[in-house]
Every structure is written in C-alpha cells, then in structure tokens.
Amino acid sequence: MMKNLTMAVLTLTALTACENRDSADNLRQEYSNVSFALTGDFALTEFEETRALAADGKSMTDLWVMDYDGDGNLVQQMHQSSGDDGFGSPQLSLSYGSHVIRFVAARGKNPQLSATSGILTWESASDTFWAEYPITVDENTAAVHNVTLGRMSSRLNITVNDAIPSEVTSIDITPSVWYRGLNFRTGGATGQVLGETVTVNIPSSRAGATGTVLTVFSISPAADWSTDVTVTAHDADDNVVGQAVITGAPMRRNRTTAYSGQLFAAAGAFSLQLAAEWEEDYSATW
C-alpha cells in the first residue's frame, strides 16, 4: 500500500512539473524582447559612463516610449531621463500580435504626460522629435528595430543687431500664438497659448555687444502657420528700453524662422530670413 501511494505522489509531481514547464514555455513563446535603435536629426553619443541624444550640439533630456495594441489601447509606457542606463536605446517586452510603438525625444522644461489623453506638455517647449512604429510581434520578430524620429518643433531666432545698452537686464519675446504640447498618438501640436511671454535674462557682460541671438521653440502643427511677435527690452525697474513688433512671422515644422534688426533705434525694425538648414536630407547606411 505504501509503495502504491509513493508511486501516485511521484506521478502527480511529474505531471505538475510538466505542466509548469509547459506554462513557462508558453509564456516565453508569447512575448518577445525588442530593442529600438533611434535615428533622426540627432546623434547618439556614447561616453565611458553616459549616453546622449544630441541635436545641434544640445542633448535631449527625456525619452518616452508608449506601446499601443492593435485596438489603440495603451499597454505599457516607458520614460528615460538622460542620466539613465541605456538612454536612447529602449527595450520592451512585447506580447505577440499587432502593436504601434510611439516615441518622443525632447529637451523641454518641466514635461508633464497624461497617459489617459496621450498629451505631453512642457512649461517651455524646446527641440522635440516624434515617431510611430507599427510592428507585428511573433516568434520571428527581429531583436533590434531601427526607428527614425522626425522633428516636431519650429524655431524662432531673434538677432538684435544694435548694441545692448548697459541698463538692459532682460528681453521678452511674446508670440501671439504658440504651442507647448504634443499629441502622443498623432504627433500633432496642442497646448496652444496666446500672448505667452518668454523672458531672456541679459547678463551685464553683454552690455555694448552686438548680434545678440535669442532663440525660442514651439511645437509645430503639420501645416504652415504664422504668429505676431513682440520683442521688448527692460531695465532692472521693468521700464521699456527698446521694442519691436513683427507681424505675421511664418512658421513651419522643422524650420528656423530668423529675424534680425535694431531693437534700440527710434523705430525698431526687424527683417526676415527663413533658414531651412533643418530640412536637409538625412542619410544613413544599413
């Protein structure tokens, strides 16, 4: 009787072990670890202990990755900061089936993401890149996928040609229309603000300097758009020292709109230049 009982226990144990192995095998077969190599108008720079995504010599500070299933439901999300290990080379464990993976790399100030609405906003936007990448995951899915992110921002450069008076402590740039939000699902601009002022502090060392360049970024709609811009210089008591008004500045995604002129002349005037250096072709090898 004892022998039969022992045999029964051994048989049950063997069956349970087989079931556990089968479950583990099924779990392994239903998921795939996928890494993404990000490319675009920026470069991934690797140092001994750090990695950086840099555009125009300035590093991105944040990377977001959001995984949506075939029905558009958010499955998982990832956020990397520039100091994190593996920054710029995210890896996800993806279930078998259809996915759309969306990416944002940016360096704006104080980002806030609403996973529910899929809206990413900044206190002050800066250079921003976005991409969506459809992928069907199965046992044959490659381990590494290349994803090219496109620039979603516009850049406004203001060059003050005349000398900065010694009493000037700040210069305000006030666009009539500006955007500091990005729709994660569509890549469209959101978070429109009207008459928001960006203040640039002017150090005393700039007194007498000419050719001072001030730069502000906006998230850009896909279509061309325009905005009026007021440029105002103040002294320490907030008195206006110089002012110029730009009417109908043409803005475009992935382009610099550059104005230059005199701010402290009797009648401040700026002339327009459109700089398209961001629109050069991106070339790579595989």
Residue, then its C-alpha position, 0 to 999 in steps of 0.5 A: m500500500m505504501k509503495n502504491l501511494t509513493m508511486a501516485v505522489l511521484t506521478l502527480t509531481a511529474l505531471t505538475a512539473c510538466e505542466n509548469r514547464d509547459s506554462a513557462d514555455n508558453l509564456r516565453q513563446e508569447y512575448s518577445n524582447v525588442s530593442f529600438a535603435l533611434t535615428g533622426d536629426f540627432a546623434l547618439t553619443e556614447f561616453e565611458e559612463t553616459r549616453a546622449l541624444a544630441a541635436d545641434g550640439k544640445s542633448m535631449t533630456d527625456l525619452w518616452v516610449m508608449d506601446y499601443d495594441g492593435d485596438g489603440n489601447l495603451v499597454q505599457q509606457m516607458h520614460q528615460s531621463s538622460g542620466d539613465d542606463g541605456f538612454g536612447s536605446p529602449q527595450l520592451s517586452l512585447s506580447y505577440g500580435s499587432h502593436v504601434i510603438r510611439f516615441v518622443a525625444a525632447r529637451g523641454k522644461n518641466p514635461q508633464l504626460s497624461a497617459t489617459s489623453g496621450i498629451l505631453t506638455w512642457e512649461s517651455a517647449s524646446d527641440t522635440f522629435w516624434a515617431e510611430y512604429p507599427i510592428t507585428v510581434d511573433e516568434n520571428t520578430a527581429a531583436v533590434h528595430n531601427v526607428t527614425l524620429g522626425r522633428m516636431s518643433s519650429r524655431l524662432n531666432i531673434t538677432v538684435n543687431d544694435a548694441i545692448p545698452s548697459e541698463v538692459t537686464s532682460i528681453d521678452i519675446t511674446p508670440s501671439v500664438w504658440y504651442r507647448g504640447l504634443n499629441f502622443r498618438t498623432g504627433g500633432a501640436t496642442g497646448q496652444v497659448l496666446g500672448e505667452t511671454v518668454t523672458v531672456n535674462i541679459p547678463s551685464s557682460r553683454a552690455g555694448a555687444t552686438g548680434t545678440v541671438l535669442t532663440v525660442f521653440s514651439i511645437s509645430p502643427a503639420a501645416d504652415w502657420s504664422t504668429d505676431v511677435t513682440v520683442t521688448a527690452h527692460d531695465a532692472d525697474d521693468n521700464v521699456v528700453g527698446q521694442a519691436v513688433i513683427t507681424g505675421a512671422p511664418m512658421r513651419r515644422n522643422r524650420t528656423t524662422a530668423y529675424s534680425g534688426q535694431l531693437f534700440a533705434a527710434a523705430g525698431a525694425f526687424s527683417l526676415q530670413l527663413a533658414a531651412e538648414w533643418e530640412e536637409d536630407y538625412s542619410a544613413t547606411w544599413 
